[in-house]
Amino acid sequence: MQDCWDIHSCGWFWQSIFERSDKDRSGRIDVNELRDALLSLGFSVSPVVLDLLVSKFDKSGGKNRAIEYDNFIEYVILSVFFFLLWPLLIYY
């Protein structure tokens, strides 16, 4: 998994995480499915934060209370920036 923080070369990896997490095959992942996806990657996120993430990345403005694949990728890109690059930017 470490090598797949490069979004472009590992699109297959992120797509498989999304598809595996989309248990009901709706094409979207809800709060519980997002929790499972993040747990499978080793991240434990509180229910409040999960609700905030779904609200932020839900294309329907929160009506569906679920994230589609392209918004999931947007989340992954922002997470990579925040968790991997942000400490470097602060340091330098």
N, C-alpha and C positions, 0 to 999 in steps of 0.2 A: 504494500500500500504506500510506503514512503515514496516510491518512484512515481506515483500517480498523482502527486500534487500539481504536476504539469497538466493543465486542463486539456490542451490541444492534443498531446500525444496519448492521453489516456481517456478519451471520451467514452470508449467502450466500458471502462471501469465504472465511471460515474453513472452511465446509463444502466449498467447491471445493478448498481446499488438502488437506483430509483425503481427499476422494474421489480426487483426482489421485494422492495418495501411496499409497493403498490399492491397490497394483498387482494383487494377487491377488483383489481384490473380496471379502475375507473379512469386511468390516465392522469390521476392526481394523487398526491399523498396528503392525508389529513394529519392532525396533531399526533395521534397514536402511531401512525406509520412513520412520520418524521422522527419521533422518539426512537423507534426501532432502528431506523436507518442510522441515526447518530450513534446509538449504542453499538451497532455493528462496526462502527468506525472507531469505537473506544471513547466516545464523548457522552457523558451523562449530563443532561440538560434539565433544568427544573421545569415543571409544568407552566409556570408563569412565562418563562423565556420561550418555551415552545409556542405558547399562544401568541406572544409578540412576533415571533418569526413567521408564523403562518399568517398573521394579520398583515405583516409587512410585505410578504412575497405572494400573497393571494391576488391574482389578476382581477378577480371579481370585486375587489375592494372589501373583502371579508365575508361576502355572502356565501361562498362555497366552503369557507374554512378549510381550504386545501390548496396545495401548491402543485402547479403543473410542471412538467419536465424542464422547460426553459427557465422558469423561475427558480427551480431547484439548482440549476447550473449557475444562475446569477448568485444564489446564496453561497454555493461552493466557492466561486471566484472571490466574493467578498470575504468569506471566511479564510481563504488562503492568504489574502492580503493582510487581514487583521491579525491572524495568529502567527503567520510565518514572517511577514515583512515588516509589520508595524514595530516590533522590538528593534529591528535594525535601523529603522528610520529615527527612532527616538535616540538610539545610541550615537548615531552619526549626526 
